[in-house]
Amino acid sequence: MDWMKIISAIMIVAMIVYIFPRAKAMMQNSPKAEKGDWNAAALPLVGVVAFVILLIMMARSL
């Protein structure tokens, strides 16, 4: 089983080495946030939180 751990560690390091330059380029070339972007992201998050609270309240009443 030690050889599986060694291979897994090698694969994880290889994946990090492969992904890091691409992630760095994506971060440098990504569009900057504008004024209405946070509102567009916050609205669905608030909806999900409200839905989870609703589900919790419904489960407690059972």
C-alpha positions as YAML, in Angstrom:
chain: A
units: angstrom
residues:
- id: 1
  name: MET
  ca: [0.00, 0.00, 0.00]
- id: 2
  name: ASP
  ca: [2.97, 2.33, 0.37]
- id: 3
  name: TRP
  ca: [3.45, 2.41, -3.39]
- id: 4
  name: MET
  ca: [-0.13, 3.72, -3.80]
- id: 5
  name: LYS
  ca: [0.60, 6.57, -1.42]
- id: 6
  name: ILE
  ca: [3.79, 7.41, -3.29]
- id: 7
  name: ILE
  ca: [2.03, 7.39, -6.66]
- id: 8
  name: SER
  ca: [-0.80, 9.50, -5.26]
- id: 9
  name: ALA
  ca: [1.66, 12.06, -3.92]
- id: 10
  name: ILE
  ca: [3.47, 12.19, -7.27]
- id: 11
  name: MET
  ca: [0.17, 12.69, -9.10]
- id: 12
  name: ILE
  ca: [-0.88, 15.50, -6.74]
- id: 13
  name: VAL
  ca: [2.44, 17.30, -7.22]
- id: 14
  name: ALA
  ca: [2.20, 16.85, -11.00]
- id: 15
  name: MET
  ca: [-1.33, 18.23, -11.01]
- id: 16
  name: ILE
  ca: [-0.26, 21.29, -8.98]
- id: 17
  name: VAL
  ca: [2.71, 21.88, -11.31]
- id: 18
  name: TYR
  ca: [0.40, 21.63, -14.35]
- id: 19
  name: ILE
  ca: [-2.43, 23.77, -12.97]
- id: 20
  name: PHE
  ca: [-0.46, 26.57, -11.26]
- id: 21
  name: PRO
  ca: [0.72, 28.42, -14.42]
- id: 22
  name: ARG
  ca: [-2.74, 28.24, -15.93]
- id: 23
  name: ALA
  ca: [-4.38, 29.54, -12.75]
- id: 24
  name: LYS
  ca: [-1.86, 32.38, -12.55]
- id: 25
  name: ALA
  ca: [-2.59, 33.41, -16.14]
- id: 26
  name: MET
  ca: [-6.34, 33.26, -15.51]
- id: 27
  name: MET
  ca: [-6.01, 35.50, -12.46]
- id: 28
  name: GLN
  ca: [-3.98, 38.07, -14.39]
- id: 29
  name: ASN
  ca: [-6.31, 38.11, -17.42]
- id: 30
  name: SER
  ca: [-9.65, 37.96, -15.61]
- id: 31
  name: PRO
  ca: [-12.08, 40.87, -15.91]
- id: 32
  name: LYS
  ca: [-12.23, 43.28, -13.00]
- id: 33
  name: ALA
  ca: [-15.38, 43.50, -10.88]
- id: 34
  name: GLU
  ca: [-17.72, 46.36, -11.70]
- id: 35
  name: LYS
  ca: [-20.33, 48.18, -9.63]
- id: 36
  name: GLY
  ca: [-23.31, 45.80, -10.07]
- id: 37
  name: ASP
  ca: [-21.39, 42.53, -9.92]
- id: 38
  name: TRP
  ca: [-21.61, 42.10, -6.14]
- id: 39
  name: ASN
  ca: [-25.37, 42.60, -6.16]
- id: 40
  name: ALA
  ca: [-25.73, 39.97, -8.86]
- id: 41
  name: ALA
  ca: [-23.68, 37.51, -6.77]
- id: 42
  name: ALA
  ca: [-25.32, 38.34, -3.42]
- id: 43
  name: LEU
  ca: [-28.91, 37.86, -4.57]
- id: 44
  name: PRO
  ca: [-28.65, 34.11, -5.32]
- id: 45
  name: LEU
  ca: [-26.63, 33.58, -2.13]
- id: 46
  name: VAL
  ca: [-29.33, 35.25, -0.03]
- id: 47
  name: GLY
  ca: [-31.93, 33.09, -1.78]
- id: 48
  name: VAL
  ca: [-30.03, 29.89, -0.99]
- id: 49
  name: VAL
  ca: [-29.57, 30.89, 2.66]
- id: 50
  name: ALA
  ca: [-33.26, 31.71, 2.98]
- id: 51
  name: PHE
  ca: [-34.19, 28.35, 1.42]
- id: 52
  name: VAL
  ca: [-31.91, 26.44, 3.80]
- id: 53
  name: ILE
  ca: [-33.40, 28.29, 6.79]
- id: 54
  name: LEU
  ca: [-36.88, 27.40, 5.51]
- id: 55
  name: LEU
  ca: [-35.91, 23.73, 5.23]
- id: 56
  name: ILE
  ca: [-34.46, 23.74, 8.76]
- id: 57
  name: MET
  ca: [-37.62, 25.31, 10.17]
- id: 58
  name: MET
  ca: [-39.79, 22.76, 8.35]
- id: 59
  name: ALA
  ca: [-37.68, 19.87, 9.63]
- id: 60
  name: ARG
  ca: [-37.94, 21.10, 13.23]
- id: 61
  name: SER
  ca: [-41.71, 21.21, 13.08]
- id: 62
  name: LEU
  ca: [-41.95, 17.50, 12.24]
...
